[in-house]
Amino acid sequence: MMGQKSGGMSPEAAEELATSALAYLAQNPEDLGRFLSLAGIGPSEIRSAAEEPGFLAGVLEFYMQHEHLLLAFTETQGIRPTMIAAAHLKLSGGTDYFATP
């Protein structure tokens, strides 16, 4: 059905993937610095920001905008890059226009 929420990934799985992505990002100081600058927060605020709605979706959006980071992370996780988009869709409350009825 058009307008259906993405059903392929549970919210818990999406959050787990985004949390792993955040942990991976924390291991890369240059990329982490760029992300924090765009997010407008400092390193000491990451834990509290991660509890805010939308923050983890923002982490995944950052990955989708930086192909080198996306590919490196998904390779270490043994997942397809499209899983990042699926998790982002779930966490951001986006509409899956390609879902089957």
Beta strands, then each sheet from edge to edge (+ up, - down):
end
